[in-house]
């Protein structure tokens, strides 16, 4: 499987990732078979979101329960999750408080002390630049060390895109 290193990190990602949006109702064996099949194909990158599974963090929790990863096994996976969509309104929330709350919920549901990548789920023009800047500062502090990489989802976060481009010296 073709892999690439994400710019400015040591995180490698395959050209196809394993999306786990629909595992909430799967058995432990079905989840393990799905993840194992991906691993056998060279894919150790799993994609989650706080809203997947019908209730907050349901698919993240299901993954954690089924896989029951020891810390050494956790290091073998790249775990990406997303936040920002609020199903019951206001539909999108990219405030610092909401993102931190979502990350804490994801960490608890996943049974881990860090996620490799946090994506802002469909931000576009809805992103709050000051809140993202605050989050980036926190991420660089000891408090934010629970997220290895912060990025936006789909079409790039317009507010932070110039900052990302400016950081790429390559």
N, C-alpha and C positions, 0 to 999 in steps of 0.2 A: 504494500500500500504506500502510495506517495505521501511523504510528510514534509512539512516546512516548519521552520522556527519562526515564531512570532517576533516581529521586530522589537528590539530593545529588551528581550527576555531570553530565558533559557527554556521556554515552554515550546514543545513541538506539538503540532496538530496535523492529523491526517487530512487528506482532501475530502474525506467523507467522515462525519462524526455520527455517533450513536445517539439519536434523539429518544428520550424516554418519556415523552408526553402521555403515552397511553398505557402505562404499566400499573396504574392504581388497582385494577381488578385482577391482575395476573398473580398466579401463585409464586411462591419462592422458587420452585423448580423452573417455572417459565421465565422468570426474570433472570435467574442464573444461566439458563440456556441461551437466552438472548444476548446477555453480556459476554458469555463464554464464546459464542459464535463470533461475535465482533472481535474479541481478543484473538481468537484463532486466525482471523483474517488480518491481524496486525493493528487493530484499532483499540486503543486504550483510553479514548476520549469520549466522555459522556456529557450529554447536554440535558439540563433541567431548566425549570422555571418555577418560581414560587406559586404560580397559578395553575400548574399542571395537575390534573387529577380530580377536579370537582370541588376540592376544598384546599385551602392554603397549605402548601408544602406536602400534599398527599403523595405525589410521585417521588419526591425526594425521600420521604419517609419509607415508602415501599421499597425503593432501591436499597436503602440502609438496612432495613429489616431482612430483606432477602439475601443481600451480599454479606452482611455481618463482617465487615472488613476490619482486620487488626490494623494498627497504625502502620506496620511495615507493608501490608497489602495496600493500604490507602495510597501510599506513595507511588504505587504502580499505575495509578489512574490519573488522568487529567480531568478534573471535575469543573464544569462550567455551569453556572446558573444565571438566571435573569430575574429582574424585578422592574417594577414601574407600572404595570397594568393593575388596575383596581377594578375588579368585576362589578361591584355594586356602586360604582361612582366614587369619586369624580372621574373614573375610568382610567386616568393616568395620574401618577403622583411620583415626581422625580425630586421631591424634597429630601434634604439630608436625613431628616428624622425617619421618613418612610423607608429610605434605602437601608439605613442602619438597622431598623426593625426587621426588614425583609432578610438581610444578611444574617442577623442573629437567628431568625426562624429557620433559615436554610441550614445553617451550621448545626443547630439542634436536630433538625429532621434528618440530615445526612449523617449525623453522628461523627462529625469531624471538627477539627479546630481551624480549618482553613478551606477556602475554595480557590481553585487556581485562576479562574476567570469569572468576573462578574460583568454581565452585559446589562445595559439599560435597554429594556424591551421596547422597541419601536419609538424612540424618543422624538426624532425630527425636531420640529419647531417647538415642541412642548417642553423640551428640557429647560431647566432653570440654571443658567450658566453659573451664578454665584453658588448654588447648592452643589453643583458638580465640582467646582473649584474647591469648595470646602471639603468635599468628599475626597478629592485627590490629595489635599493636604493631610487629611486624617489617615489616608491610606499609606502615606509616606511616614507617618508616625508609628509609634509602637502599638497604639490602639487599633490602627487600621491594618496591621500585619496579617489579618485573617483573610485578606483578599490579595492574591498575588498580582492580578492584573485587572484593571477597570477599563472597559471599553463600551461602546454603544452598539446596538444591534441594527441589522439591515443597513439602511442608508446612513452614513456616518453622522454622528452627533455634530450638527452644524456649529454649535457653540464652541466645542472643543477641538474641532477638526484643524483649525489653523495652528493650535497649540501642538497637536500631535505631529503635524507635518514639520513644524519648526524644530521639533526634537530629533528628527531623523537626519543624522549627519552623513549617512551612507551615500 
